[in-house]
Amino acid sequence: MTAARCCWHLPTRLIFGPGEAARLGSLLPPEWERLLLVTDGPVWAALGAALHRALRGRAVGLFREVEPNPSLETVALAARAAR
């Protein structure tokens, strides 16, 4: 069996540093009124309060059961949470 050729281009903007979580709301388009935050427990414990403040006024769901190297089952659970 031969492998198919493909090219993925997934531009990702990474913003990090002290206090950056507070800017999240201003970085998102205003039409993004409903969001699902996908994270793990320790990250949420560290940033959850700042993210909630930054996203005030938007409908925010939370999926925080992400383990290192997430399994397909975890991805499926997060996808269901997004619906």
N, C-alpha and C positions, 0 to 999 in steps of 0.2 A: 504494500500500500504506500502510495506517495503522499506526502504532506501538501496540502493546498497552501498557496501563497496568500498572505494577507498583510495588511498594514493597519495598525490602530494608532489613532492620534487622539489622545485624551488630555487636552490641556487642563492642568490643575493649578489653581492659584493657592499657594500656601501662605498663610499669614499667622505669625506666631510671635510671642513675646509677652512680657508683663502687661496686663490690661487689655490685650487685644480681643478677648472674648466680648468685652463690652461694646466693641464696634460692629459686631456681627449684623445687627439689625440695619445699620446704615449701609452695609455692603450688599444687601440683598435687594433685588428689584421690588418695588412696592406691590406689584401684582402677586407676589408670592405670599398670599395671605394664610395658607395652610402649609405647615412644615412638619416633617418627622425627623427628630434628632436621633441618630443611631450612634450608640457609644457603649462603653463598658462601665461598670460600677465605679472603679477608681477615677476615671476621667470625669464622670458625672459628679462625683463627690467633690472634686477639685474645682470644676467650672460651672456646675449646675445653676447656682444662684446668679452668677454673672450672665449666663446665657438666658435665663428666664427674664432678667431685667432688660437685656438687650433686645429681646424679641417680644416685649410687651405690646399688646395690641394685635398680635397674630395668633392664630390657632396653632398651638404647638403640641404635637404628640411626642412621646418618648419611647424608644426601644433601647434598653440598656443591658440586654442579656448577651452581649457580644463577647465571645471568648477569643483568645489569640488564634490566629489562623482559622477564622470562622468556618464551620461546617456548612454543607449545603442545607442542612435542616435549619440552621440558624438564619441563613439567608432567606429561606422560605418563610420562616416566622416573621422576619422583618418585613418582607414583601406583603404578607397578610396584614401586618400592623399598618402599613402604608395605605391600604385600601380602606 
